[in-house]
Amino acid sequence: MRRSLIFIGVAVALAGIALGLWRPWLAQPDAVPTPTFAATFATLLKQQHFVEVPLTRSKTGYLDAMAQAQGQPLLLYLDTGNTDNQVEEAVAVRLKLSRRRAEKGILAAKETDPSEVVVLEHLSLGGLQLRIEATLNSQASANQGRKELGEAPYDGLLGVEFLNDYAAVIDYGSAKLFLLDRTHEPTPTSAAERARLLKNAGYVELPLTLRENGLPDVTAEINGQPFVLLVDTGAQKVTVDESLADRLKLPQHDKPGMKHRLLDGSELPLKFANVDQLAVGGISTPVEAVLFNMAKLNEWRKGEGYPPWAGLLGAEVLQRLAAVIDYDASKLFLLDPKRKRG
């Protein structure tokens, strides 16, 4: 059954639509897994009946996957901060997809009118033949940045509904997505075997809390205080709630010309805050965080009985620490540069 609330990732409401924020991905990884480990990890997953999907890392840090629908190519990116899959209006027109109205609108800084929903009956990805539902939503702002950087436009995204359904394992270190072949079931020891291999290679294991909607929460520390962050592959940078930044008295600054556009088309100045120490799983690093008013999102979280989000753990950190996001095990693994093994 489809959920009544379509939740659009904050990345699309903020980092994915940041005017002037788009730029080549310059951050260098703090930790890089060895090629031997990447091959060994992939082999284990295939033995566990996962199908390997090659990904391309965009210049802005997103993880892109090539798919096909009705024989036509589709360029999609992975967004763990979005409950639903999405495709462009042009895709629905080109593939002559039937439509129906969603029950509720898109929630980000505010809720929009209900979108239309389509079904891709025959989506091919990594050799798997899939059937998925997708919301019609424009990727125009993200594609504006891609055009400026000389990259092909997106046709849509794959959200957590899809990633949960196929017990996805996202490996930033090797830029690969692994999807469970649903003709098989994972064995009781599969997740433990993956965790053991990762920890032997120097990864730190963190529990992910997957809410009913599939959005993954992780506990992190901001300047020594624990908070809940959304693990969001669709956000370029770490994001911190504006009100929390004020309470923590984080040094704040703006950058002339940088704005973010909300879903209603309005624009607001883009502000930043310096976090001396962002600690995740004992791995600590300073970051420059984007500030965003998460009041509407946290109002919804409160109604669901969930703790508020302090912000987003975006691709900036996930890439630097060669993250592995394991939906089947509800775990996040980060490669600790100090514990890395050969």
Secondary structure as UniProt FT lines:
FT   STRAND          6..7
FT   HELIX           10..13
FT   HELIX           15..17
FT   STRAND          18..19
FT   TURN            20..21
FT   HELIX           35..47
FT   TURN            48..49
FT   STRAND          50..54
FT   STRAND          56..57
FT   TURN            59..60
FT   STRAND          63..69
FT   TURN            70..71
FT   STRAND          72..78
FT   TURN            80..81
FT   STRAND          86..87
FT   HELIX           89..95
FT   STRAND          99..107
FT   STRAND          111..125
FT   TURN            126..127
FT   STRAND          128..136
FT   HELIX           140..148
FT   TURN            149..150
FT   STRAND          156..158
FT   HELIX           160..165
FT   TURN            166..167
FT   STRAND          169..171
FT   TURN            172..175
FT   STRAND          176..180
FT   TURN            182..183
FT   TURN            188..189
FT   HELIX           190..200
FT   TURN            201..202
FT   STRAND          203..207
FT   STRAND          209..210
FT   TURN            212..213
FT   STRAND          216..222
FT   TURN            223..224
FT   STRAND          225..231
FT   TURN            233..234
FT   STRAND          239..241
FT   HELIX           242..247
FT   TURN            248..249
FT   STRAND          252..261
FT   TURN            263..264
FT   STRAND          267..280
FT   TURN            281..282
FT   STRAND          283..292
FT   HELIX           295..304
FT   STRAND          311..313
FT   HELIX           315..320
FT   TURN            321..322
FT   STRAND          324..326
FT   TURN            327..330
FT   STRAND          331..335
FT   TURN            337..339
//
